[in-house]
Amino acid sequence: MQKTFQFDDDLTVNRLGYGTMQLPGKGVWGPAADPAAAVKVIDTAIDHGVNFIDTADAYGPLFANLYVKEALKQRPDTKVIIATKVGFTRQGPDQWTVVGRPAYLRQQVEENLYTLGLDHIDLLQLHRIDPEADLADQINVLKDMQREGKIKHIGLSQVSVKQIKAVRKIVPIVSVQNRYNLVDRHDEDVLEYAEKHHIAFIPWFPLATGKLLDNKKLVKLTEKYHASPAQLALAWLLKRSEVILPIPGSANPEHVINNIAAQDIDLSDEDFKSLNKLGK
C-alpha cells in the first residue's frame, strides 16, 4: 500500500493525516475546555508521523487554527503541510452559513494566515461553493491570492464532478474534500474522477462516528486483525484508493495514536471485498 501522496515536487504527505474539527468547544464553537491539551493532541499526531493537518477558520471559529499555530511554534524545523478552508460563517454552535463573496473569502484567507502563523497556505480549500455568488468570482479571488504567493494549491469541498470540471476551467484543483466512509459512499463518482486526475480525495467524517460499532461483519474482523472498528474503517479507506487521504479527528491523544496505527493494517483482498458490501 502506498503510504504517501505527492501534490507536487515539493509537497509529499503521509496519507493518514489529522483533522482539527473536534478540538474547539461543543458544536465546534468556542475554545477547547483545555487549550493546552488541544495543542498536545496535535503534538501527538505530529510525533507519530502525521505531516498533513486539515483545519479551517470556521472551527471555533479560529480556535483550531490557533492550536495548530502553537503546536507548529514548538517545532519550527518540522515540515508539516497545512490544509485549511474558507467559505463558511458561524453564528453559534452547530450553525454554518455559506458566504462566498470575494471580499469575504479574501478576508478569510488573511485570517487563516494570521491565526496559523504562516506566510502562505499549502492547500486552501473552498469549504462550500456559494450558490448565491458567481462561481467564477469565488474561484478567481483564490486564484488571485495564489498568484500573490499567499496560496500554493487550491482545493474544493463537498462538490459534484460537474462542479469540479467547471472550477478546473478556471484554476487547477489538487484536492476534493467530500463526505465519504466505509458505509456512506454516495460520492463514489467524485472519488473515481479524483483517481483519474490524480486529485487528492480527503474524506470528511471518515469514521462514520458511532455507526460502525454495531456492524457485526466489521466487529468479527476486529478479532482477526486485533484492531478496532475505527482502525479497520481507516484501513479500508487507505486500501480503497491511493488518492484517499483520511483525516480522522479526535481530542484524545490515545485515539489519535490508535487511528494512526491503522496505516499498518494490511487488509486481505478478500476482507476488503467483504467490507465493500457494507457501503451504499
Salt bridges, closest charged atoms under 4 A:
ASP8 OD2 - LYS152 NZ 3.69
ASP8 OD2 - HIS153 NE2 2.63
ASP43 OD1 - ARG75 NH2 3.38
ASP47 OD1 - ARG75 NH1 3.07
ASP54 OD2 - LYS85 NZ 2.73
GLU70 OE1 - LYS73 NZ 3.52
GLU110 OE2 - LYS150 NZ 2.47
ASP119 OD1 - HIS120 ND1 2.81
ASP122 OD1 - HIS120 NE2 3.09
ASP144 OD1 - ARG147 NH1 2.84
GLU148 OE2 - ARG106 NH2 2.92
ASP184 OD2 - ARG179 NE 2.89
GLU188 OE2 - ARG240 NH2 2.56
GLU195 OE2 - ARG240 NH1 3.34
ASP264 OD1 - LYS3 NZ 2.97
ASP269 OD1 - LYS239 NZ 3.16
ASP271 OD2 - LYS224 NZ 2.67
